[in-house]
Amino acid sequence: MEATPFLKKLHHAASLTPSDIELPRLRSGDRRIGHLIPGIPPDSHSAVLIGFPGDEGVRRNGGRPGAALAPAAIRRALHRLTPPAEDSRFTKLLGHLLDAGDLEMSGDVAQDQDRLGAVVGEILREGAVAIVLGGGNEVSYGHFLGYTRAGLNVEIVNLDAHPDVRPVEDQGPHSGSSFRLALEHPSHRLQRYTVAGLLPWSAPPEHVRYIREKKGCIVWKDDLTTPELHKLYRAGQGPIMACFDMDAVDSSEAPGVSAPATGGLRSEVWLKAALEAGASPRVHSMDLTEVNPLLDADGRTARLAALTVWHFLEGMAKRK
């Protein structure tokens, strides 16, 4: 792929490596998404895909490593999907989607988060929508740093079984600390933290109190109705950073994650949330985290992750 001026800016912000994913075989009259992403520079209504192939933060947090392999697995599954047959807007959007490749990982969580922030900041300044494929949930703090780089206040809406506001201890930042770090960032760019899909048996009382003390919002899994989903991404003003932690989905449908959730969300609720987020003009970026291909029976979780991106893009295509 020829390096466009915008892609050069992203490479200048942090080292990126091309996503080396073999495209599905092109059959006559059977174009897949992988055939429709040309890698051209984005305009103000475009999206930029970037991978964060790291899971050192998961190791530090006592989770099951393997999420470093997720960006490649999600891309492979996404490339095999087709655009909707009766919505040309989706195909048009794909023509303006740039896959910028993967962040070159150093293994130093804080350094990798900062470098991701530099790339996301460039995407936001360009006026494009950032789509970040993790990786462990340490991705989300690096994602948030993009807003501090771009000088933007932001609200975070996180679909998650867990609060992920654990303190940072001697080990440094990890996959469970992203939103505490964002809430305590000296820039005060985070205006509100909402965690939705939370499981009562996976949310320590101390963490729930901490979120409420910070004027955050909690939506328990059983309260995540269709009207509530719509409100999550529409009510209020200003940019939203949408986070999708795959461990929010019930383990029967998403077995390949760092910390599986028994009694989690059904996939139809999860995908509806992705569609709502994509359709909302308030959502300036999204991340997708905690897919673990090493533990993914039949690639089910990676396919659901790819469908999450598909639904987000479908929502984006409907923006006015």
MOKAKA-V797936 format. One record per pair of residues at least 24 apart in sequence whose C-alpha atoms are under 7 Angstrom apart, sorted by the first residue. I is the first residue (numbers start at 1). J is the second residue. Records with the same first field share a line. If there is no record, write none. Layout:
I: J ; J
This chain:
4: 41
6: 41
7: 100
10: 119 ; 122
13: 118 ; 119
14: 115 ; 118 ; 119
15: 103 ; 104
16: 101 ; 102 ; 103 ; 104
17: 101 ; 102 ; 103 ; 104
18: 100 ; 101 ; 102
19: 101 ; 102
21: 72 ; 76
23: 79
24: 80
31: 82
32: 79 ; 80 ; 81 ; 82 ; 83
33: 78 ; 79 ; 80 ; 81 ; 82 ; 83
34: 79 ; 80
36: 94 ; 95
37: 94 ; 95 ; 97
38: 95
39: 97 ; 98 ; 99
40: 96 ; 98
41: 98
42: 96 ; 97 ; 98 ; 128
43: 128
44: 127 ; 128
45: 128
46: 93 ; 96 ; 97 ; 128 ; 129
47: 97 ; 98 ; 128 ; 129 ; 130 ; 131
48: 97 ; 98 ; 99 ; 100 ; 128 ; 129 ; 130 ; 131
49: 98 ; 99 ; 100 ; 130 ; 131 ; 132
50: 99 ; 100 ; 101 ; 102 ; 131 ; 132 ; 133
51: 101 ; 102 ; 103 ; 132 ; 133 ; 134
52: 102 ; 103 ; 133 ; 134 ; 135 ; 139
53: 102 ; 134 ; 135
54: 105 ; 135 ; 136
55: 135 ; 136
56: 107 ; 109
57: 109 ; 136 ; 138 ; 173 ; 174 ; 175
58: 136 ; 174 ; 175
60: 171 ; 174
61: 174 ; 175 ; 176
63: 258 ; 259
64: 258 ; 259
65: 258
66: 292 ; 293 ; 294
67: 135 ; 136 ; 290 ; 291 ; 292 ; 293
68: 135
69: 293
70: 134 ; 135 ; 291 ; 292 ; 293
71: 133 ; 134 ; 135
73: 293 ; 302
74: 302 ; 303 ; 305 ; 306
77: 302 ; 303 ; 306
78: 306
89: 317
90: 314 ; 317
93: 317
109: 173
110: 173
113: 139 ; 141 ; 142
114: 142 ; 145
116: 142 ; 143
117: 142 ; 143 ; 144 ; 145 ; 146 ; 149
118: 146 ; 149
119: 146
120: 146
121: 146 ; 147 ; 149 ; 150
124: 150
125: 150
129: 284 ; 285
130: 284 ; 285 ; 286
131: 285 ; 286 ; 287
132: 286 ; 287 ; 288
133: 287 ; 288 ; 289
134: 288 ; 289 ; 290
135: 289 ; 290
136: 175 ; 289 ; 290
137: 175 ; 176 ; 289 ; 290
138: 174 ; 175 ; 178
140: 178 ; 287
141: 178 ; 179 ; 181 ; 182
144: 182
148: 187 ; 189
152: 189
153: 189 ; 190 ; 191
154: 189 ; 190 ; 191 ; 238 ; 239 ; 240 ; 241
155: 190 ; 191 ; 192 ; 193 ; 239 ; 240 ; 241
156: 192 ; 193 ; 194 ; 240 ; 241 ; 242
157: 193 ; 194 ; 195 ; 240 ; 241 ; 242 ; 243
158: 194 ; 195 ; 196 ; 242 ; 243 ; 244
159: 195 ; 196 ; 197 ; 243 ; 244 ; 245 ; 248
160: 195 ; 196 ; 197 ; 198 ; 244 ; 245 ; 247 ; 248
161: 197 ; 198 ; 199 ; 202 ; 247 ; 248 ; 261 ; 264
162: 198 ; 199 ; 202 ; 203
163: 195 ; 203 ; 207
165: 207
192: 216
193: 217
194: 218
195: 219
196: 220 ; 221
197: 221 ; 224 ; 248 ; 265
221: 265
229: 273
230: 276
233: 276 ; 277 ; 280 ; 282
234: 280 ; 282
238: 282
239: 282 ; 283 ; 284
240: 282 ; 283 ; 284
241: 283 ; 284 ; 285 ; 286
242: 277 ; 283 ; 285 ; 286 ; 287
243: 286 ; 287 ; 288
244: 287 ; 288 ; 289
245: 288 ; 289 ; 290
246: 289 ; 290 ; 291
247: 290
254: 300 ; 301
255: 295 ; 296 ; 297 ; 301
256: 291 ; 292 ; 293 ; 295 ; 296 ; 297 ; 301
257: 290 ; 291 ; 292 ; 295
258: 290 ; 291 ; 292
271: 308 ; 311
274: 308 ; 311 ; 312
275: 311 ; 312 ; 314 ; 315
276: 315
277: 312
278: 312 ; 313 ; 314 ; 315 ; 316
279: 315 ; 316 ; 318 ; 319
280: 319
281: 319
